């Protein structure tokens, strides 16, 4: 692993406006080179893959979306299957940008579309507000289990539907070795890089998100920066701190994984709220 950080790979597509990326300012200030190249890509399922799931879309009154790819896949599948989505269908989105993306397919009406702040807690709270709906939970394969597990635990009436698949891109191990630091954003980024090269051959690694860090540590990867944390709410900030420490000659310890107990506390609070709501309706 190099002791200097001059060349960084961000394992995501390049932003539409590079100058607005937090890494643009970091690159200028620290004099580092930053490239964008995903290790994975998400593609929609085929009509045959959809039919094999034996799901009737029109049996549901709401759809939960956490990505633009699943939105594209959902409406393409509906078109192929000649399913006319009723105007009464509601859409629950994890972020505002995903909600706005729906305008590509439907007329945007606030009474039909709601969105959270991008956090797990925000999405779950939003789903609970619409708990009377019969929901389709759109997922990519593979996917993090935390959302379906939470909905099951909270007795939400939902059906999981696989609308996309995650596959590796063709970036090579030799290309990855050219970098001093690689930024990983999902557990599937971790799996992809582990399939391409041995841990001891990897450059320094930074991770975003609890699930990404957890798998990286389990794989024996030496993670040197991670976000979000209280001192580094963004990965750009975590990378900034890491580079500054390296340039000072400081020894940077590997990041340890510590489970976030706040999610468990949050789910317990939601269960309690639903139980109280149910008792008040009965009385």
QUIFEN-V154338 format. One record per residue. N is the residue number from 1. RES is the residue in one letter. SS is DSSP state (hx for helix, st for strand, lp for the rest). PHI is phi as a letter, one per 20 degrees, with the letter a starting at -180 (* if undefined). PSI is psi in whole degrees, -180 to 180 (NA if undefined). Layout:
# QUIFEN-V154338
n: <N N>
res: <RES RES>
ss: <SS SS>
phi: <PHI PHI>
psi: <PSI PSI>
This chain:
# QUIFEN-V154338
n: <1 2 3 4 5 6 7 8 9 10 11 12 13 14 15 16 17 18 19 20 21 22 23 24 25 26 27 28 29 30 31 32 33 34 35 36 37 38 39 40 41 42 43 44 45 46 47 48 49 50 51 52 53 54 55 56 57 58 59 60 61 62 63 64 65 66 67 68 69 70 71 72 73 74 75 76 77 78 79 80 81 82 83 84 85 86 87 88 89 90 91 92 93 94 95 96 97 98 99 100 101 102 103 104 105 106 107 108 109 110 111 112 113 114 115 116 117 118 119 120 121 122 123 124 125 126 127 128 129 130 131 132 133 134 135 136 137 138 139 140 141 142 143 144 145 146 147 148 149 150 151 152 153 154 155 156 157 158 159 160 161 162 163 164 165 166 167 168 169 170 171 172 173 174 175 176 177 178 179 180 181 182 183 184 185 186 187 188 189 190 191 192 193 194 195 196 197 198 199 200 201 202 203 204 205 206 207 208 209 210 211 212 213 214 215 216 217 218 219 220 221 222 223 224 225 226 227 228 229 230 231 232 233 234 235 236 237 238 239 240 241 242 243 244 245 246 247 248 249 250 251 252 253 254 255 256 257 258 259 260 261 262 263 264 265 266 267 268 269 270 271 272 273 274 275 276 277 278 279 280 281 282 283>
res: <X X X X X X X X X X X X X X X X X X X X X X X X X X X X X X X X X X X X X X X X X X X X X X X X X X X X X X X X X X X X X X X X X X X X X X X X X X X X X X X X X X X X X X X X X X X X X X X X X X X X X X X X X X X X X X X X X X X X X X X X X X X X X X X X X X X X X X X X X X X X X X X X X X X X X X X X X X X X X X X X X X X X X X X X X X X X X X X X X X X X X X X X X X X X X X X X X X X X X X X X X X X X X X X X X X X X X X X X X X X X X X X X X X X X X X X X X X X X X X X X X X X X X X X X X X X X X X X X X X X X X X X X X X X X X X X X X X X X X X X X X X X>
ss: <lp lp lp lp lp lp st st st st lp lp lp lp lp lp lp hx hx hx lp hx hx hx hx hx hx hx hx hx lp lp st st st st lp lp lp st st st st st lp lp hx hx hx hx hx lp lp lp lp lp hx hx hx lp lp st st st st lp lp hx hx hx hx hx hx hx hx hx hx hx hx hx lp lp lp lp lp lp lp lp lp st st st st lp lp hx hx hx hx hx hx hx hx hx lp lp lp lp lp lp lp lp st st st lp lp lp lp hx hx hx hx hx hx hx hx hx hx lp lp lp lp lp st st st st st st st lp lp lp lp hx hx hx hx hx hx hx hx lp lp lp lp st st st st st st st st st st st lp lp lp lp hx hx hx hx lp lp lp lp st st st st lp lp hx hx hx hx hx hx hx hx hx hx lp lp hx hx hx lp lp st st st st st lp hx hx hx hx hx hx hx hx hx lp lp lp lp st st st st st lp lp lp lp lp lp lp hx hx hx hx hx hx hx hx hx hx hx hx hx lp lp lp lp lp lp lp lp lp lp lp lp lp hx hx hx hx hx hx hx hx hx hx hx hx hx hx hx hx hx hx hx hx hx hx lp>
phi: <* f e d d d c c d e e b f f f g d g f e f f f f f f f f f e m d e c d d a f e c b d c f f e g f f f f f e l d e g f f d d b c d d c b f f f f g f g f f f f f f e l e e f f f e f d c d d f b f f f f f f f f f c c f f c f f d c c b d e n e g f f f f f f f f f d f f f e d d d f c d d f b f e f f f f f f f f e l f e b c f c e d b c e c f e e f e f f f f f f e e b c d d d b g f f f f f f f f e b f g f e f f f c c c c n f f f f g f g f f e n f e e d b b b e c g e c f c f g f f f g f f f f f f f e n f e e f f f e e c f e f f f f f f f f f f f f f f f f f f f f f f f>
psi: <135 151 -5 150 104 -27 124 140 124 116 57 162 150 139 153 -42 100 -40 -19 -5 139 -22 -20 -47 -40 -43 -43 -44 -39 -7 39 158 132 126 155 126 109 146 -17 163 153 127 148 153 159 160 -38 -43 -36 -47 -32 -18 -13 52 130 107 -39 -4 -5 156 -5 153 135 124 135 4 156 -34 -41 -28 -49 -48 -41 -50 -30 -41 -44 -41 -44 -40 1 42 122 112 124 152 -17 -10 135 153 124 117 149 -25 164 -39 -37 -40 -44 -28 -23 -21 -18 -24 -27 165 128 117 129 -30 -20 -25 129 154 153 -170 11 -10 157 -48 -42 -42 -44 -42 -39 -42 -43 -36 -26 31 -14 -14 156 112 147 126 107 132 157 154 121 168 160 138 -8 -38 -52 -36 -41 -42 -39 -44 -34 7 37 138 99 159 123 138 125 117 -7 161 144 126 156 147 177 19 135 164 -39 -39 -40 -32 -14 -14 151 -22 133 132 120 137 -6 161 -29 -26 -42 -47 -40 -47 -32 -29 -23 -28 157 154 -41 -14 -11 147 -179 147 137 146 153 126 150 -45 -37 -47 -44 -49 -40 -44 -42 -32 -3 13 140 93 126 -14 147 148 160 146 168 -36 -15 81 -20 159 -32 -42 -42 -42 -41 -50 -43 -47 -42 -42 -42 -42 -23 -7 12 149 118 113 156 146 131 149 128 122 139 105 -13 -31 -42 -43 -40 -46 -38 -40 -38 -40 -43 -42 -43 -39 -41 -40 -41 -41 -39 -35 -40 -39 NA>
